[in-house]
Amino acid sequence: MSVTTFKNKIWKKSRSGLFIFGFLHLLFEQIISEISESGGNFAILVIVNFYISRYFIKKQIFEKNKSIKYPILYGIGISLIVFSFRLLMGVLIEFFIL
């Protein structure tokens, strides 16, 4: 098995973790939208989170040649970190501006 094929298999499994977290993130944003009655376009937030997480995972796999033991959990974990950072930034901006 070539190195590229192995990396692609890891990426595909990591991508599954991104989709799992993306679905949960979409549900979270829908619930928050209903509670706050904002009605904003929250799907954009989920898509942005997906692509930022994708960038970091691909960089680890393809550029840094990192071996990932549990790629699905790694994908979920990176997405959770990106989501938490975005949430923290939003809270800090709300706190300091308002």
N, C-alpha and C positions, 0 to 999 in steps of 0.2 A: 504494500500500500504506500503510495507516495505521500510526501509531507503535505502537499496541497489538499489532497483528498481527505487526509486526517483532519486538517484544519477546517475544511468545509463541513465535515461531520460534526465537529465541536461547535462550529458557528450555527448550524441548523438546530442543534439541541439548545444552544443558548437563546436562539431566536424564539423557541417554544416558550422559554421562561419569560421573554419579553411580552409575548402575546398573552400569557396567563396573567401577568401583572397588569398589562394594558386593559384587559377585561375588568379586573378588580378596580383599577383606577377609574375606568369609565363609570362603573357603578357608584363609586365614591363621589365622583363629580356630579352625577345625576342626583344623588341624595342631598348633597350640599346645595345644589341648585334649587331643589324643591323646598328645602328648609328656608333658605334665604330669599326665595322668590325672585332671584336675579334673572333667570331665564337666559343667561349668556351662552355663548357658543363654547361650551366646555370641551368639546371634542378636539379642538385645537390644542388644548393643554395636554391631552393624552398623546396626540401625535408628536408634539414637540418632545415630550418625555421619552417616547419611543425612540426618536431619532438621536437624541443626546445619549441615551443608554446604548444604542446601537453603535455609535461612534466609539465610545469607551471600550466596549466589548471587542469590537473588531480591531481596535488598536492593540489591545492586550494579546489577542490571538495571533494576528497576522504580522504586526510590527515588532512586538516584544517577544514573540514565540513562547508565550506563557502556556504551560500545561494546566488545563482546568480539569479537576477531578469530577466535579458535579456541575456540568454546564447549565442545566435547567435552573438549579438553585442559584448559580452564579448570575444568570440573566435576571432572575427575580431580585436578587440582592442588589445588583447595580441599578436596576430600575427603582428600587425602593430608596436607595441613596439619592438618586437624582430627584425623585419625588419629594423626599424629605428636605433636601436643599432648597427646592423651589418653594415649598410650603414655609420653610423658615424665612426665606427672603421675603415672601409675601407678608408674613406676620411682622417682621421688622419694619418693612416699608409702611404698613398700616399703623404701627405703633409710633413711628417717628414722624410721619406726615400728618396723621390725624391726632 
